[in-house]
Structures are given as structure tokens and as C-alpha cells.
Amino acid sequence: MQRQKNELVRIQNLLLQPRNNFLVDEEKANDGLNLLEKSAEDISAVGLSKNETPEDENSENIFNEEEINLEINNDTWKPEFDNIMKETNLKILLEMFNDSKSKLRHIVLLQARELLKTKKNTVDEYIEAGFIPVFIECLTSEDTLLQMISLHALVFITSVATFDKKLIVDLNVIPPLILLLGSSNLVNRKRALGCINYLIEANWEYRDECFEMGFLQPFIKINNDDEILAAIVAETICNMCRFKCYPVSVKIAEQLLPILNKLYQSADPEILGNTFRAVFLLSDIFLQQKNIYLFMEYKFFENLLSFLNHTNQKIVYKALPAIIRFTSGTKEQTKLVVDTGVIPILIELIESSDDKIKELSLLALGNIALDKGAHCSQCIEYGLIPKMLKLISEESSPTQLRIKLGLISCLCQSNAYPVSIEIITELLPLLKQFIHHKDVKILRIITLIFYYIVGKRNSQMNQLLIENNIFKEVIPFLHHLDEYVQQYTSRMIINIVFGSPDDLQHVIDCGVIQYMEVLLNHENDEMQSRILFFLRKIMQDNKYVQVVVDANLIPIIIQHIKHENVQIQKNAVWAISNFAMGSKPCHMHHLQTKEFLDSYCHFLYCSETFITKRVLNGIFAILMKSYRNRSETCQKIIDNGGLDKIRDFNRNCTDEEIFLPPFR
């Protein structure tokens, strides 16, 4: 008798257990955007919505205790029950299901689901055994218990990311799932919506198929009637809108707006998090269709800002990432948020005692400053800089410091709305202390900021960097092992050629030329081209030609004329032309070899006139300075066809800027 009671308890537990195991995919459960696990709370503990019928109150108690007792005490099938609960072979279970008396089918299906839940059998094994069609077939059964067990099994199956959902879609699973959205059983409604959500998440075509089969209206009804399913509703909308290349129609999007408006009334942080994300995705759809006014009627952005000052910090934690998502989207989305007055609120929040709120606010402000210079100016006008100076001065972890400095780099980026010289003056002493920071990511941000400052092409700002010995400290980073630090430093140095002669002289005096040889042989073509650009610019001034010669860079530049990268070729040709015009006769031996002249004269045939101009001027300079070898040099030019090309120019060129000297 005691054994029978134990079996009774076991069956009751098995029958009631599904409600607490909505999710089985642990990776999905850990995903911050997946809230299905959160929505699968114990229904009896949470309570029922006001719209549910009394019938729903006992929706999970499929059999009462007396009924189960009667079945267990039925000696005619008790031994078979024991065998079923021990069986692990899916094919045998399938045979039992097809051959058993109706009372045993529940237990067979339950055992099949238990094996799936405990991962004793994989989804592929269920496919091989042919069990998937059984689960789908049971969805249309009049037996509520069979429906419930099958739905639970299908939730497990559809939640597996690696499972090809096409298999069950082709088995026509969508119509019965949609039908079950109207079930009187709350558990079945929840699980049916969960399955559909996973299908929609997997493929936009399955989403559209759901719409074609009439999913939207039952979905809207669930939102209106079942507040307890709000988390799944919010996530399902997110998955509907997640396919940017295949957006939902505006007609469907319009019907989703009232749902989101209702979800905004929730006090659950998880529901709000998915609601905010859905609002972001839908805003993009309405912007693309140039129909944002309908969207704006619901005041989603204004209401989102109200959550930033919510007393529940968990809700603030959800609202701030939503602001970050909007401000990292399109310029139009950023403007919509900024126009609601988010900047002063965020600036206030960076002084929060909560580190997470502070960091998220800084990230959002960084996105705003980065998106448009005008927004950057607003940030400064609202007093951001003094607060940032204070924050940077405080002790911070490397991650916190990266976020703070990242915002400074965003503020410094815009050339259309440059930060003032006064702000740079305040920032430099603080920035300088991080030049040799051990965290390479911080070093990347620091060099990026310096690049932005020099990129303003403002001699006053350059002078500030000189006075603070920034160039002297940073130039060695041209050989830094981190490619980003090296790239940002090189861009900073290159931009100095647009400053004053004194700025350039300072960089030369700091020994920048000694780093050029390695960079000219850098594996990155962009780096090589950048350095060639720098060298050709400085050789426009004759006094730096000797500096380049002394560094033995001319032979390397000549080699780059044959580089496979066209941009590198052009910069090398230009650099050699400037060298030829600014050098002394004693330097001409580099430019008198047949190999060089063949490669150099080849660019007389270049389709770009400005390159042809440089080559013509270079050839003229070479000839004028080749006192001892002029005849030999002339012959080499004649042999490679250079003379014929020059004659063609004499006859056909209409460009008055091209100077064609007498060829002798």
C-alpha cells in the first residue's frame, strides 16, 4: 500500500512538474534578452489574471487524487505502468503509445517527455524514432493531458538552438499551436505561445507563415486577457521585428503598438527590458517607412525617459540599455531620443552612487556625442566636462576608466563642432597621466584622443600638445606591438603636416624619422601608404630632404613604386618627385638606374593627370641635376618610351598646368 502511495505522489509530481520547467536550453536562459524563463514562474503562486475563468483555476490538476488512485489501483494495467516508467528506448515507447489502451498513452507520452527533459535522449534520437509527429498529432487531441505533455515536449524541442525548426514546420505544427492560443487551459496557452516564439525567432519565413495562418489576432487577445504571459508576449514581439532585412509590414507594426503601450505599464524589469527593445526595433520600421508620426503618438520615448528616474534600480538597469540601443542606431533614432530631453538626465545620472547606472549613462552619452557634433555641443553646454574631469580624477577600475575616456574621445571626435581650446587645456594634464597605462585598451583610447586633437589642424592645440611633451611621449608608440595603438599614433603624426612649420619641426626633432623604415615595410598597406604620404609632404620643404636621405629611406620608397597596391604606388611616385625636385645633384645616383627610370616613366601613362604632372616635373629635375650622366640618363628614358610619351603631351595636352620643359 505504501508503495502505491509513493507511486501516486510520483505521478502527481510528474503531472504538475512541467510548469516550472518552461526552458531547457541553458544558453538561452542566460541570454539577457530571453525572458521566457522568467515568464515560466509557478502559475499557482503568482495567481491568475482577472480575465481568467474559474475553470482555469485548476488547469494543471488534470486528474484529481481519486482518479489517479483508481488508475494506479487498477490491477489490470499496474504492471504495465511499472514497465513504462523504466523504459528508455524511444522506439519501444512509440510502439507502446500506438498499441496501448488509452489510459496508458498518457504515461507513455509522459515518459517520452521526461527522457527529453532530463536529456537522456537527444532531439535527433526523437526524430530518428519518429516521435516528433506523435507530439504534433497530440496537439489536436481532445485529451487536455495529451495536449499539455506534447506541448511541453515541443517547447523543449523548439528551444534547442541547433534544431532545424523546418522539420516541425513542414509537419504543419503552426495551425494547432495557433488554435491552442485560445485554449481554456492557461498552461497550454503559455506553452503554445512559447513554441511559436521559438519558431519566429528561428526564421522570418516561419514568422510570416504564422501571420498568414491568423496568429496575430489570438496573440493580441492573449495580451489583453493574460497579463501573466506578458514576458513571452514582449519577447515574441522582439523576435517578430528582429529581422532588419525582412521587417514586418507597417500594417502589422501598427497593431503591435497598443500591445507595447500596455506592456509599458508593467512593473516587471524583465518585461520592460524586452518591451524597450521591441520599441527600438519598431521605431526603425516606422522610420524606414517615413511614418514615424503614428509611432510618436504613443510617446514611447517620453515614457522611456521617466523610467530613468524610477525608484526600482532594476528598471533603471533596463531603461539605460534601451537608451544606449537607440543612440547606437540610426541618426534619426538618436535624434528622437535627444529631442525628448535625455541629455541633462544622463549627465545627472553619471554622478549616481550606483556604478552600473553611472557606466551605462556614460556609454549612452558617448553614443550621443559620437552621432552628431551638435549633440556633442549640447552635452558640453549642460556641463558635462567639469563632471567628466572629476570622474576621471577618481579612482577607477580599468573598465570604468575605459568608459570614461571613451566618452572624452567621442567629445573630441567632431571637426564640425570641435571642442574648445579651453577644454583641451583642462583635459591634457589628466590624459597625460594615462599615456603609459598598462591596460592596452586604455592606451588605444588615449592615442585616439590625441589623434582627434591633432586632426583639428589647429596650431594652438598642437602647441598645447608640444608644451605638455605629448609628441615626445607618444612617437615611440609607432613601434608599439598593438596594431590599434600604432595606427592611431601614426594618424596623429601624419596630421601634424597640416600644422605650422614649427609643429612639424618639433615632431622631426623628437626623432620621428627613425621609426619610418620599419613602418614602410609594415604588413598593413594602409600604414605604408600613410607613411609615404607623410614623407612626400615633408619633402615639399627642401630642408627635410636630407633628413630622409640620412635615414636611408629613398631606396625603400623607390621599391614601393612597384608595389601591388595602387595607392602606395602613387604616394611613392609623388614622394620621389618631391625628392627629385628638392634634392641635390649628389643624391641623383638613386634616380639614374635603368630599373628605377623604367618604373618611374611608366607613370607617364597614368590616367590621373596629377600623377603625370609629378612625374614630368621629376624627370625634368633628374635631368637638370644629372650633370655627369645626363646623356646616359636621357638614353634610358628614350629606351623605355618616355620620350615618345612626352612628345605626345607636347602635341595633345590641353592642361595648362602641365609644364613641358625642353627635352635635351
C-alpha positions in Angstrom: 0.0 0.0 0.0 2.9 2.4 0.9 4.4 1.6 -2.5 1.2 2.6 -4.2 1.1 5.9 -2.3 4.7 6.6 -3.4 3.7 6.0 -7.0 0.8 8.3 -6.6 3.0 11.1 -5.3 5.4 10.4 -8.2 2.7 10.7 -10.8 1.2 13.8 -9.3 4.6 15.4 -9.3 5.2 14.4 -12.9 1.9 15.8 -13.9 2.4 19.1 -12.2 6.1 19.5 -12.8 6.1 20.9 -16.4 5.0 24.4 -15.2 8.4 25.0 -13.6 10.5 23.9 -16.5 9.5 26.0 -19.4 13.0 26.4 -20.6 15.6 23.7 -21.1 18.2 25.5 -23.1 20.6 26.9 -20.5 22.3 29.2 -23.0 19.0 30.8 -23.9 18.1 31.1 -20.2 21.3 33.1 -19.6 20.7 35.4 -22.5 19.7 38.8 -21.2 17.2 39.3 -24.0 15.4 35.9 -23.5 12.8 36.3 -20.8 10.8 33.1 -21.4 12.4 31.5 -18.3 11.3 34.5 -16.2 7.7 34.1 -17.5 7.5 30.5 -16.5 7.0 31.1 -12.9 4.8 28.9 -10.8 1.3 30.0 -12.0 -0.4 28.9 -8.8 2.0 31.0 -6.8 1.7 34.1 -8.9 -2.1 34.0 -9.2 -4.4 34.3 -12.2 -5.3 37.3 -14.2 -8.6 39.0 -13.6 -9.9 37.8 -17.1 -9.4 34.1 -16.5 -12.4 31.9 -16.0 -12.9 29.8 -12.8 -12.2 26.7 -15.0 -8.6 27.9 -15.3 -8.0 27.8 -11.6 -7.5 24.0 -11.7 -5.9 23.9 -15.2 -2.9 22.0 -14.1 -4.8 19.5 -12.0 -5.6 17.3 -14.9 -6.6 14.3 -12.7 -7.6 14.7 -9.2 -6.2 12.4 -6.5 -9.2 10.0 -6.5 -8.9 9.4 -10.3 -5.2 8.7 -10.1 -5.8 6.3 -7.2 -8.4 4.5 -9.2 -6.0 4.0 -12.1 -3.0 3.0 -10.0 -5.1 0.5 -8.1 -6.3 -1.0 -11.3 -4.5 -4.3 -11.3 -5.2 -4.8 -14.9 -2.5 -2.3 -16.0 -0.4 -1.6 -12.9 2.5 -3.9 -14.1 2.5 -2.2 -17.5 2.8 1.1 -15.8 5.9 0.0 -14.0 7.4 -1.2 -17.2 6.7 2.1 -19.0 8.3 4.2 -16.3 11.5 2.1 -16.7 11.6 2.1 -20.5 14.2 4.4 -22.2 14.0 3.1 -25.7 12.1 5.6 -27.8 11.1 3.1 -30.5 9.6 0.8 -27.9 7.8 3.7 -26.2 6.4 4.7 -29.6 5.1 1.1 -30.1 3.5 1.2 -26.7 1.9 4.5 -27.5 0.4 3.2 -30.7 -0.7 -0.1 -29.2 -1.6 0.7 -25.6 -5.0 1.2 -24.1 -6.0 4.9 -23.9 -5.2 5.1 -20.2 -1.6 4.1 -20.7 -1.0 6.6 -23.5 -0.6 9.4 -21.0 2.1 7.6 -19.1 3.9 6.6 -22.3 3.9 10.2 -23.6 4.9 11.4 -20.1 7.9 9.1 -20.0 8.9 10.2 -23.5 8.8 13.8 -22.4 10.7 13.0 -19.2 13.6 11.5 -21.2 13.7 14.7 -23.3 13.6 16.9 -20.3 16.4 15.1 -18.5 18.4 15.0 -21.7 18.8 11.2 -21.6 17.8 11.3 -25.3 18.7 13.9 -27.8 16.3 15.6 -30.2 17.9 13.8 -33.1 17.0 10.5 -31.4 13.4 11.6 -31.2 13.5 12.4 -34.9 15.0 9.1 -35.8 12.5 7.2 -33.7 9.6 9.1 -35.3 8.3 10.6 -32.1 8.0 14.2 -33.3 4.9 13.6 -35.4 3.3 12.0 -32.3 3.8 15.1 -30.3 2.3 17.3 -33.1 -0.6 14.9 -33.6 -1.5 15.1 -29.9 -1.9 18.9 -30.1 -5.2 18.3 -31.8 -6.4 15.7 -29.3 -9.4 16.3 -27.2 -7.5 15.0 -24.3 -6.1 18.0 -22.4 -3.4 16.0 -20.7 -2.0 14.7 -24.0 -2.0 18.3 -25.3 -0.2 19.5 -22.2 2.5 16.8 -22.3 3.0 17.2 -26.0 3.2 21.0 -25.8 5.8 20.7 -23.0 7.9 18.3 -25.2 7.7 20.7 -28.1 8.8 23.6 -26.0 11.9 21.6 -25.2 12.5 20.7 -28.8 11.9 24.2 -30.3 14.1 25.8 -27.7 17.2 23.9 -28.9 19.1 26.4 -31.0 20.7 23.7 -33.2 17.4 22.0 -34.0 16.2 22.6 -37.6 12.7 24.0 -37.0 11.8 23.3 -40.6 11.1 19.7 -39.7 8.2 20.5 -37.4 7.0 23.4 -39.6 6.8 21.0 -42.5 4.8 18.7 -40.3 2.2 21.5 -40.0 2.7 22.3 -36.4 1.8 26.0 -36.7 -2.0 25.7 -37.1 -2.6 23.6 -34.0 -0.3 25.9 -32.0 -2.3 28.9 -33.0 -5.5 27.1 -32.2 -4.2 26.3 -28.7 -3.6 30.0 -28.1 -7.4 30.1 -27.5 -7.3 27.1 -25.1 -9.2 27.4 -21.8 -6.1 25.9 -20.2 -3.6 28.6 -19.2 -0.6 26.3 -19.2 -1.4 25.2 -22.8 -1.7 28.8 -23.9 1.6 29.6 -22.4 3.4 26.7 -24.0 1.8 27.2 -27.4 2.9 30.8 -27.4 6.4 29.7 -26.3 6.7 27.3 -29.2 5.5 29.9 -31.7 8.0 32.4 -30.2 10.9 30.0 -30.8 9.8 29.3 -34.4 9.5 33.1 -35.1 12.9 33.6 -33.5 14.4 31.0 -35.8 13.3 32.3 -39.2 11.4 35.3 -40.7 9.6 32.9 -43.1 8.1 31.0 -40.1 7.1 34.3 -38.7 5.3 35.3 -41.9 3.7 31.8 -42.1 2.3 32.4 -38.6 0.8 35.7 -39.7 -0.7 34.1 -42.8 -2.4 31.4 -40.6 -4.0 34.0 -38.4 -1.6 34.2 -35.5 -1.9 38.0 -34.8 -5.5 38.2 -33.5 -5.1 35.3 -30.9 -1.8 36.9 -30.0 -3.5 40.3 -29.4 -6.2 38.5 -27.3 -3.6 36.9 -25.1 -2.0 40.2 -24.5 -5.4 41.7 -23.5 -6.5 38.7 -21.3 -3.4 37.1 -19.9 -1.2 39.6 -18.1 0.8 36.7 -16.6 2.1 35.9 -20.2 3.4 39.5 -20.7 7.0 38.4 -20.7 6.5 35.9 -23.5 4.4 38.5 -25.4 7.2 41.1 -25.2 9.8 38.7 -26.3 7.7 37.4 -29.2 7.3 41.0 -30.5 11.1 41.4 -30.3 11.6 38.2 -32.4 8.9 39.4 -34.9 10.9 42.5 -35.5 14.5 41.2 -35.2 15.0 40.6 -39.0 16.1 44.0 -40.3 16.2 42.8 -43.9 12.7 41.3 -43.7 10.7 43.7 -41.5 7.1 43.1 -40.6 4.6 45.2 -42.6 3.6 48.6 -41.3 0.0 47.2 -41.0 1.2 44.6 -38.6 3.5 47.0 -36.8 0.6 49.4 -36.2 -1.3 46.6 -34.4 1.7 45.9 -32.2 1.9 49.5 -30.9 -1.1 49.2 -28.5 0.4 46.0 -27.1 3.7 47.7 -26.4 1.8 50.6 -24.9 0.1 48.3 -22.4 3.4 46.5 -21.6 4.9 49.9 -20.7 2.6 49.8 -17.7 4.4 46.7 -16.3 6.4 47.0 -13.1 8.5 43.9 -14.1 12.0 44.9 -15.1 12.3 41.8 -17.4 9.1 42.6 -19.2 10.1 46.2 -19.6 13.5 45.2 -20.9 12.0 43.3 -23.8 9.4 46.0 -24.4 12.0 48.7 -24.7 13.9 46.5 -27.2 10.7 45.9 -29.2 10.0 49.7 -29.3 13.5 50.2 -30.7 13.0 47.7 -33.4 9.6 49.0 -34.4 10.8 52.6 -34.4 13.3 51.6 -37.1 10.5 50.1 -39.2 8.3 53.3 -39.0 11.3 55.5 -39.7 12.1 53.5 -42.9 8.5 53.8 -44.0 8.6 57.5 -43.2 5.6 57.0 -40.9 7.1 57.9 -37.6 4.3 60.3 -36.6 1.9 57.4 -35.9 4.6 55.8 -33.7 5.2 59.1 -31.9 1.6 59.3 -30.8 2.2 56.7 -28.2 5.0 58.8 -26.5 7.3 55.8 -26.1 10.4 57.9 -25.9 9.0 60.3 -23.3 7.8 57.4 -21.2 11.1 55.7 -21.5 12.8 58.7 -20.0 10.5 58.6 -17.0 12.0 55.1 -16.2 15.5 56.6 -15.9 14.4 58.1 -12.5 12.5 55.1 -11.4 12.8 54.1 -7.7 13.4 50.4 -8.8 17.0 50.3 -9.8 16.4 47.1 -11.8 14.1 49.0 -14.1 16.7 51.8 -14.5 19.1 49.0 -15.5 16.7 48.1 -18.3 15.9 51.6 -19.4 19.5 52.7 -19.8 20.5 49.9 -22.2 17.4 50.9 -24.2 18.8 54.5 -24.5 22.1 53.0 -25.5 20.4 50.9 -28.1 18.5 53.9 -29.5 21.6 56.1 -29.6 23.7 53.5 -31.3 21.1 53.0 -34.0 20.4 55.4 -36.8 20.9 59.2 -36.6 17.1 59.6 -36.8 16.6 57.3 -33.8 19.3 59.2 -31.8 17.6 62.5 -32.6 14.2 61.2 -31.5 15.7 60.4 -28.1 17.7 63.5 -27.8 14.7 65.7 -28.7 12.9 64.3 -25.7 15.5 65.8 -23.4 17.6 62.8 -22.4 21.0 64.6 -22.3 20.6 66.5 -19.0 19.1 63.4 -17.3 22.1 61.3 -18.4 24.5 63.9 -17.2 22.8 63.9 -13.8 23.0 60.1 -13.7 26.8 60.0 -14.2 27.0 61.2 -10.7 25.0 58.3 -9.4 26.3 56.3 -6.5 25.4 53.2 -8.4 28.4 52.2 -10.6 26.3 50.4 -13.1 24.0 53.3 -13.7 27.0 55.6 -13.9 28.7 53.4 -16.6 25.5 52.9 -18.6 24.9 56.7 -18.6 28.4 57.4 -19.8 28.0 54.9 -22.6 24.7 56.5 -23.7 26.3 60.0 -23.7 29.2 58.6 -25.7 26.8 57.4 -28.4 25.0 60.7 -28.5 28.3 62.7 -28.7 29.6 60.4 -31.4 26.5 60.5 -33.6 26.4 64.2 -34.3 28.5 67.2 -33.4 25.5 69.3 -32.5 24.6 66.8 -29.8 28.2 66.9 -28.6 27.8 70.7 -28.1 24.7 70.2 -26.1 26.5 67.8 -23.8 29.1 70.4 -23.2 26.5 73.2 -22.7 24.8 71.1 -20.0 28.1 71.0 -18.0 29.4 67.6 -18.9 33.1 68.5 -19.0 33.6 69.5 -15.3 31.8 66.4 -14.2 34.0 64.3 -16.5 37.2 65.9 -15.1 36.0 64.9 -11.7 35.1 61.4 -12.7 38.5 60.8 -14.4 40.3 62.0 -11.3 38.5 59.5 -9.2 40.0 56.0 -8.6 38.6 53.6 -11.2 38.9 50.1 -12.4 40.3 49.7 -15.9 36.8 49.0 -17.3 35.4 52.1 -15.6 38.3 54.2 -16.9 37.9 52.9 -20.4 34.3 54.0 -20.4 35.1 57.5 -19.0 37.9 58.1 -21.5 35.7 56.6 -24.3 33.3 59.5 -23.7 36.1 62.0 -23.9 37.2 60.5 -27.2 33.6 60.9 -28.5 33.5 64.5 -27.5 36.8 65.2 -29.2 35.9 63.5 -32.5 33.8 66.0 -34.3 35.6 68.5 -36.6 32.4 70.3 -37.5 31.8 71.1 -33.8 35.3 71.0 -32.3 35.8 71.2 -28.5 37.3 74.5 -27.4 41.0 75.2 -26.7 40.0 75.8 -23.1 38.5 72.3 -22.7 41.7 70.7 -24.3 43.8 72.7 -21.8 41.8 71.3 -18.9 41.9 67.7 -20.3 45.6 67.3 -21.2 47.1 67.1 -17.8 44.7 64.3 -16.9 45.1 62.5 -20.2 48.9 62.7 -20.0 49.0 60.6 -16.8 47.5 57.6 -18.7 50.0 57.6 -21.6 51.9 54.7 -20.2 49.0 52.8 -18.6 49.4 49.1 -18.5 45.9 48.4 -20.0 46.4 48.5 -23.7 42.7 49.3 -24.3 43.2 52.5 -22.3 46.3 53.3 -24.3 44.2 52.9 -27.5 41.7 55.4 -26.3 44.4 57.9 -25.2 46.2 57.7 -28.6 42.8 58.0 -30.4 42.0 61.2 -28.4 45.4 62.7 -29.3 44.8 61.8 -33.0 41.4 63.6 -32.8 43.0 66.7 -31.3 45.8 66.9 -33.9 43.2 66.2 -36.6 41.5 69.5 -35.8 44.6 71.1 -37.7 44.7 73.8 -35.1 48.2 75.1 -34.3 47.1 76.3 -30.9 46.0 72.8 -29.9 49.2 71.4 -31.4 51.2 73.8 -29.3 49.4 72.6 -26.2 50.5 69.1 -27.0 54.0 70.3 -27.6 54.1 72.2 -24.3 52.9 69.0 -22.5 55.6 66.9 -24.2 52.8 64.7 -25.7 54.6 64.1 -29.1 57.8 63.1 -27.4 55.9 60.6 -25.2 53.7 59.2 -28.0 56.1 58.9 -31.0 57.7 55.7 -29.7 54.2 54.1 -30.0 54.9 54.0 -33.8 56.6 50.7 -33.0 54.0 49.5 -30.4 53.0 45.9 -30.6 49.3 46.7 -30.5 48.1 47.5 -34.0 45.4 50.0 -32.9 47.9 52.0 -30.7 50.3 52.0 -33.7 47.6 53.0 -36.2 46.2 55.9 -34.0 49.7 57.2 -33.3 50.6 57.1 -37.0 47.5 59.1 -37.9 48.3 61.6 -35.2 51.8 62.1 -36.5 50.6 62.3 -40.2 48.2 65.1 -39.4 51.0 67.2 -38.0 52.0 68.1 -41.6 48.8 70.2 -41.8 50.0 72.3 -38.8 52.6 75.1 -38.7 56.2 74.6 -39.8 57.1 74.8 -36.1 54.8 71.9 -35.3 56.4 69.8 -38.0 59.9 70.7 -36.9 59.1 69.7 -33.3 58.0 66.2 -34.5 61.2 65.9 -36.6 63.2 66.9 -33.6 61.5 64.3 -31.5 63.1 61.7 -33.8 60.0 60.6 -35.7 62.0 59.8 -38.9 63.9 56.9 -37.2 60.6 55.0 -37.0 59.8 55.3 -40.7 61.9 52.4 -42.1 60.0 49.8 -40.1 56.7 51.3 -41.0 57.5 51.4 -44.7 57.8 47.7 -44.5 54.7 47.2 -42.4 52.3 44.3 -43.2 49.4 46.8 -43.4 49.2 48.5 -46.8 47.3 51.4 -45.2 50.1 52.1 -42.8 52.7 52.0 -45.7 50.6 54.4 -47.7 50.2 56.7 -44.7 53.9 56.9 -44.1 54.6 57.6 -47.8 52.1 60.4 -47.6 54.0 61.9 -44.6 57.3 61.6 -46.3 56.1 63.2 -49.6 54.6 66.1 -47.6 57.7 66.9 -45.6 59.9 66.7 -48.7 58.0 69.6 -50.1 60.3 71.5 -47.9 63.8 71.1 -49.2 65.3 71.3 -45.7 63.8 67.9 -44.8 65.1 66.1 -47.9 68.5 65.5 -46.3 66.7 64.1 -43.2 65.0 61.5 -45.3 68.3 60.7 -47.2 70.2 60.3 -43.9 67.6 57.8 -42.7 68.3 55.8 -45.9 64.6 55.8 -46.8 64.9 56.7 -50.6 65.8 53.1 -51.7 62.8 51.8 -49.8 60.5 54.5 -51.3 61.7 53.5 -54.8 60.8 49.9 -54.1 57.3 50.9 -53.4 56.8 52.2 -56.9 56.4 48.6 -57.9 54.0 47.8 -55.0 50.9 45.9 -56.0 48.7 48.4 -54.1 47.9 51.3 -56.5 47.6 53.9 -53.7 51.0 53.0 -52.4 52.4 53.3 -55.9 51.0 56.8 -56.3 52.3 58.0 -53.0 55.7 56.6 -53.7 55.9 58.2 -57.1 54.8 61.6 -55.6 57.4 61.2 -52.8 60.2 60.5 -55.4 59.1 63.5 -57.5 59.3 65.8 -54.5 62.7 64.3 -53.6 64.0 64.8 -57.1 62.9 68.5 -57.1 64.2 69.2 -53.7 67.4 67.1 -53.6 71.0 68.0 -54.5 72.9 66.6 -57.5 74.8 64.3 -55.3 71.6 62.5 -54.5 70.8 61.7 -58.1 72.6 58.3 -58.2 69.4 56.8 -56.7 67.3 58.0 -59.6 69.6 57.2 -62.5 69.3 53.5 -62.7 67.6 51.8 -65.6 65.3 49.8 -63.2 64.1 53.0 -61.5 63.6 55.0 -64.6 61.6 52.2 -66.3 59.3 52.0 -63.3 59.1 55.8 -62.9 58.5 56.7 -66.6 55.7 54.1 -66.7 53.6 56.6 -64.7 53.7 59.0 -67.6 50.9 56.8 -68.9 48.9 57.2 -65.8 45.2 58.2 -66.4 45.4 60.6 -63.4 46.8 63.9 -64.6 48.1 65.0 -61.2 50.4 61.9 -61.1 51.6 62.7 -64.7 52.4 66.2 -63.6 54.6 65.0 -60.8 56.4 62.5 -63.0 57.2 65.1 -65.6 58.5 67.5 -63.0 60.5 64.7 -61.5 62.1 63.7 -64.8 63.0 67.4 -65.6 64.6 67.7 -62.1 66.6 64.5 -62.6 67.9 65.6 -66.0 68.7 69.1 -64.7 70.7 67.7 -61.8 72.4 64.9 -63.7 75.5 66.9 -64.7 77.8 64.0 -65.4 75.4 61.3 -66.5 72.8 63.4 -68.4 73.3 61.7 -71.8 73.2 58.3 -70.3 70.1 59.2 -68.3 68.4 60.6 -71.4 69.1 57.4 -73.3 67.5 55.3 -70.6 64.4 57.5 -70.8 64.3 57.2 -74.6 64.7 53.4 -74.4 61.8 53.0 -72.1 59.5 55.1 -74.2 59.5 58.1 -72.0 60.4 60.5 -74.9 57.5 59.3 -77.0 55.1 59.9 -74.2 56.5 63.4 -73.6 56.1 64.2 -77.3 52.5 63.0 -77.2 52.0 65.5 -74.4 53.5 68.3 -76.4 51.1 67.6 -79.3 47.9 66.7 -77.4 48.0 68.1 -73.9 45.5 70.9 -73.2 46.2 71.1 -69.5 47.9 74.5 -69.0 49.2 73.4 -65.6 51.4 70.7 -67.0 54.8 72.2 -67.6 56.7 70.5 -70.5 60.3 71.5 -70.4 62.5 71.2 -73.5 63.9 67.6 -73.6 67.6 67.7 -74.5 
